[in-house]
Amino acid sequence: MSPASPASPAPARRALAIRHVGSEDLGLAAPVIAEHGLDVTYWDAGVGSTADLAPASAGGLSDDVELLVVLGGPIGVDQMDLYPYLDDEIAAVRRRLALGRPVLGVCLGAQVIATAIGGGVEAGAAEIGWAPVSLSVAGREGLLAPLDGMPVLHWHGDRIVLPAPTDTAPTPQVLASSPTTPVQAFTVASALGLQFHIEADPAFIERWLIANVGELTGNGIDPRTIRQDTARLGEELVPAGQRVISDWLDSVGL
């Protein structure tokens, strides 16, 4: 009798992360995603081919990966005329949600999700630095429970506007807010949008301070304040933020 052939290894489970600027990568989310058995590929906006974000039937990647993550960046989601690849990102998210595939959006990424479901953004006061968010009942009793009362890192100007409820589309559920930003976190269908940053690694806050010097100066924010607050508060947020990401991955079957 011939010996049995060794079993073929299971194909790698893949995640695709859309990165808009080098300083805002997966950060603390990377080891969590790896622990869930997903291999990450980055797609760099303005560098990667937008064909990668096309429908799977056209050879694109974004429909077929188990997880799509849309990261943050200093551009606005409503600047499609200036940064045309935003149209491709929004279309990719819209298709994935229609297919029931998981999407995680952080800051700009959360605004991409909101736009893909028929919402958008509006101009708001810049919210940059460390402060807690107010959790809704759904947030406090669900995914965001580890963040209850805990300062998180904010870095945005535009504010998310969610679409009005309809009878034909899933209704977004707000999980967190702040005094100047009514939508700090939300879920809709298979997506989680976070306006704030729980993925930012405190060890690399200097990358953020350098990359955003213009925004800090324009808003009269002293980088030393963010540096000091990060040293004081950042490490405590690490396990809580990673728990949120891990629990969400579990909730979407990853």
Secondary structure as the mmCIF struct_conf table of DSSP 4:
data_model
#
loop_
_struct_conf.conf_type_id
_struct_conf.id
_struct_conf.beg_label_comp_id
_struct_conf.beg_label_asym_id
_struct_conf.beg_label_seq_id
_struct_conf.end_label_comp_id
_struct_conf.end_label_asym_id
_struct_conf.end_label_seq_id
HELX_LH_PP_P HELX_LH_PP_P1 SER A 2 ALA A 12
STRN STRN1 ARG A 13 ARG A 19
BEND BEND1 HIS A 20 VAL A 21
TURN_TY1_P TURN_TY1_P1 GLY A 22 SER A 23
BEND BEND2 GLU A 24 ASP A 25
TURN_TY1_P TURN_TY1_P2 GLY A 27 LEU A 28
HELX_RH_AL_P HELX_RH_AL_P1 ALA A 29 GLU A 35
TURN_TY1_P TURN_TY1_P3 HIS A 36 GLY A 37
STRN STRN2 LEU A 38 ASP A 44
TURN_TY1_P TURN_TY1_P4 ALA A 45 VAL A 47
BEND BEND3 GLY A 48 GLY A 48
HELX_RH_3T_P HELX_RH_3T_P1 THR A 50 LEU A 53
BEND BEND4 ALA A 54 ALA A 54
HELX_RH_3T_P HELX_RH_3T_P2 ALA A 56 ALA A 58
TURN_TY1_P TURN_TY1_P5 GLY A 59 GLY A 59
BEND BEND5 LEU A 61 LEU A 61
TURN_TY1_P TURN_TY1_P6 SER A 62 ASP A 64
BEND BEND6 VAL A 65 GLU A 66
STRN STRN3 LEU A 67 VAL A 70
BEND BEND7 PRO A 74 ILE A 75
TURN_TY1_P TURN_TY1_P7 VAL A 77 ASP A 78
TURN_TY1_P TURN_TY1_P8 MET A 80 LEU A 82
BEND BEND8 TYR A 83 TYR A 83
TURN_TY1_P TURN_TY1_P9 PRO A 84 PRO A 84
HELX_RH_AL_P HELX_RH_AL_P2 TYR A 85 LEU A 99
TURN_TY1_P TURN_TY1_P10 GLY A 100 GLY A 100
STRN STRN4 VAL A 103 VAL A 106
TURN_TY1_P TURN_TY1_P11 CYS A 107 CYS A 107
HELX_RH_AL_P HELX_RH_AL_P3 LEU A 108 ALA A 116
TURN_TY1_P TURN_TY1_P12 ILE A 117 GLY A 118
STRN STRN5 GLY A 120 GLU A 122
STRN STRN6 GLU A 127 ALA A 131
STRN STRN7 SER A 134 LEU A 135
HELX_LH_PP_P HELX_LH_PP_P2 SER A 136 SER A 136
HELX_RH_AL_P HELX_RH_AL_P4 VAL A 137 ARG A 140
TURN_TY1_P TURN_TY1_P13 GLU A 141 LEU A 144
HELX_RH_3T_P HELX_RH_3T_P3 ALA A 145 LEU A 147
TURN_TY1_P TURN_TY1_P14 ASP A 148 GLY A 149
STRN STRN8 VAL A 152 HIS A 156
BEND BEND9 GLY A 157 ASP A 158
STRN STRN9 ARG A 159 VAL A 161
HELX_LH_PP_P HELX_LH_PP_P3 LEU A 162 PRO A 165
BEND BEND10 ASP A 167 ALA A 169
HELX_LH_PP_P HELX_LH_PP_P4 PRO A 170 PRO A 172
STRN STRN10 GLN A 173 SER A 178
TURN_TY1_P TURN_TY1_P15 PRO A 179 THR A 180
STRN STRN11 THR A 181 VAL A 188
TURN_TY1_P TURN_TY1_P16 ALA A 189 SER A 190
STRN STRN12 ALA A 191 LEU A 194
BEND BEND11 GLN A 195 PHE A 196
STRN STRN13 HIS A 197 HIS A 197
BEND BEND12 ILE A 198 GLU A 199
HELX_RH_3T_P HELX_RH_3T_P4 PRO A 202 PHE A 204
HELX_RH_AL_P HELX_RH_AL_P5 ILE A 205 ALA A 211
TURN_TY1_P TURN_TY1_P17 ASN A 212 ASN A 212
HELX_RH_AL_P HELX_RH_AL_P6 VAL A 213 GLY A 218
TURN_TY1_P TURN_TY1_P18 ASN A 219 GLY A 220
HELX_RH_AL_P HELX_RH_AL_P7 PRO A 223 SER A 251
TURN_TY1_P TURN_TY1_P19 VAL A 252 GLY A 253
#
